[in-house]
Amino acid sequence: MTKGESTPLLSPAYPGPPYHYINARLFLAMFNPPEETIQDLLPAPLRPSQMPLAALMFGEMPCKETGTFMESGLLVQCVFDNPETTEEEVGVYFAYNYVNTDTAQAAGREIWGYPRKLANISLNWRKDTITGKVVRDKTTIYKASCKMEDEGAWIDSGPNINAKIIPNPSGKGYDTAVLTAAYLEYTIKNGRSGNLKIEIQGGPRDDFSPVKIDTPMIGQYFDCDMLVPPAKVIGNLDL
């Protein structure tokens, strides 16, 4: 890391992108929310995709640039207008995002706009069943488990979409309020899938009341490498 690359200037918290993840472990617990609730999870101008789809994500992230950290979040499939191509495109919006190190929290928030908070995150196997759990304020805010019985097929879900918001020092308005898109590259090494169970409760400082589950879909696990590039600004937020 170089002086002046990020805050604090004399001892930066993180280097610039791209970030390289080697032998990451990803567990996706996919579910269908009720169609009428999707827009409540998406900031304008993002729009729901044709099929209501969301997922809880749990991961062990061995990052060359920031060190290994645990990550989890709630991802919502969405549609946006790509300003470069002027065409409609599908992506995944991070409505909630948690990590367990301050370096991962600062880098994700300040570069891409991931809405990261600190939490205790676990991802454990017991025989052929994997369980992911996120705990904050001594409360399990959500968890998912899946018995992996079949092969898993990776489906490209489009770029990671985030709302990057930087408040004005006055406390009124924003210096930055934009949507960003990062087109991650994946090398999938192994995939498994199966039936899953999901529990979402929220907690004292984590409001999950907008999240509804119509039907659980499928659980998927992958061993993979990932490249996280710099993001592109794809629009302004309507706040």
N, C-alpha and C positions, 0 to 999 in steps of 0.2 A: 504494500500500500504506500502511496506517495503523499507527502504533505500537501494539503490543499485539495485533495481528491474528494473528500467528504467531511462532514462534521464529526468530531471536532477537528479543526484545521491542523493542529500540531500532532494529533495521533488519530487518524481517520478510523472510523468504526468498520469500514468495509471498502473493498476496491470496486472499480467500475465493472460493468458487464462486458462480455458474456460470462455466464456462470456454467461450470461443468459438473454434472452429477454422475458419479460412477457407481454402478451396482446399487441403484436406488430400489426400494421396496414400496410398491403402491397397492393400496386396497381401496377399491371403489364400491360403494354401496349405493346402487342406483334405484331411484323410485320415481313414480309419477305423482306429482302434486295435482290437486284439482285445478282444472284449466283456469277458473276464475281467480285463483290466488297467485298466479305466476307474476303478473305485472307488479304486485305488491313487493316482490323481491328484486325488481329491476328498476334502476334509475332511468329516467328519460334522457336520451332518445332511444334506449334499448327497448326491444320488443320481444314478446314471447315467440318461440319457434312454433312450428306447426304441431309438433307433438310435445305436450308438457313433460319435461324431463329435468330431473335434478339428481345430485349425488352427494353423499358424504365421502370425502377423500381423507385417507390416512396414509402417511408416508414416513419412511426413514430416508433422509436425504443426505448422503455423503457428498458434500460440496467441496470442491478443491479450493474455492475462493473464500468461503466463510466458515469452513469446518462442518462437521456432521451435525444435523439438527433433526428434530421431529416436527412434522407439519400435519395439519388437518384443516379442513374447511368444508363449506357447503357451496357447491357449484351449481349454477343454473344455466341450462342451455338457452341461448338468446339469439336474436337477429339484429344486425346493425348494417348501416350503409357505409361501405368502404370508400373513403374520400379519394383514394388513388385510382380505383377502378370504376367508381360510381355505381357499383353493383351491390346487391344485397348479399350478406355473408353470414354464416353461422359461427358462433363462438360460445365460450363458456364464461359466465360472469361469476366472480368470487363475491358472494353475498356475505360470507363470514370466513375468517381465516385465522388460524392459530399456529404459533411456533413456540419452541421452548428455549430459545437463546436470544439475547438482545441484539446480536449481530444480524441474525436472520430477520428479526423484526424490523430493525432500522433500515437495512438494505431493501427489503421487500416493499416497505411503505414509501421510502424516499425516492427510489428509482422508478418502480413500476406502479405504485399505488395499491399494492395488496393491503387489505384492511386488517393487518396483523395485530393480534394481542398475544400476550404471554399466557401459556397454559401448560399443565402437565398432560402429556400425550403418550399413549401406549399403543403398541401394535404387537400382538403376541399370538403365536401358534400353540394349539393344544391338539395333538394328532393332526387331523385333516381340517380342523376348524380354526379360522383366524378371527380375532376380536380386536377392534379398534375402539379407543375410549379417550374422551377429552374431559379433564377435570379442571374447574376454576372455582375459587372461593369454597373449596371443600365440597363442591357439588359436581356430579357427573352431568354435564350439560347435554351430551349425547353420546351414544355408542352404537356400534353395529357389529354383528357377527355373521359368519358365513361358513357353511360346510362345503369345501371345495371338492366337487365330484367330477367335473368335466374340464376339457381344455378351454382356455379363454382366448378370445380373438380381440385384438386391439382395433379400435375404431377411431379414426382421426376426428376429433370433436371441434377442430378449429382453434383459433388463438385464445389465449387467456385474456379476458377482458377485465379491467379494473377501473374504479373511479378514483382518480388521483386528486385529492383535495388538500390544499394548504391554506389554512386560515390566515387572514390579514393580521398583522401585529396589533392592530387596534381592537381586535376581537369582533369586528363587524365585517362581513363579507369575506372574500377569498382572494388570495394572490394567484392561486391556481385551482381550477375546477374543470378537469378534462377527463375524457375516457381514453384509456390506453389499450393497445393490443400488442401482445407478445406472441410471436409464432415459434413455439417450442419445437425442438427436434427430438424425436424419440428413437432409441434402438431397443426393441423388445427382445428379451432373451428367453422368457418363459411366461406362460399365461395359464391361469386356472379360473374356473367359475363355479357357481353353485347358488343354492337358495340362501336367502339372508333374512335376518331379523334386525329391525331398526328401532331405537328408542331415542326420542328427542324431548328434553325437558326444559332447557334453558337454565338460567341461574340468576343470582342477585344483580349481576352487571352484564347479563347476556340475554337479551330479549329475543326469543325464538317464536313468539306468538304468530308472526307472519308465515311461518313454515308449517305447511299441512301435508300429510301423506295420504294419497288416495289408495295406491297399491304399491307395495315393494316389487321391484323388477328382478334384479339379478345382482349378485356380488361377483366382483372380478379382482384377481390378484395378478400383479406383474412384477417380474424382475427386469430392470431396464437401466439404460443410460439416458441422460437428458442433457440437452444444451438449451440454456435459457438466454436468449439474445436481448439486446436493448429493445425497448418498446417503441411503438409509433403512436402518436396522438391521432385518434380517429374522430374526435368530435368534442364539443363543449357539453358540459353537464347542465341540464335545466333544473337549477336549484331554486 
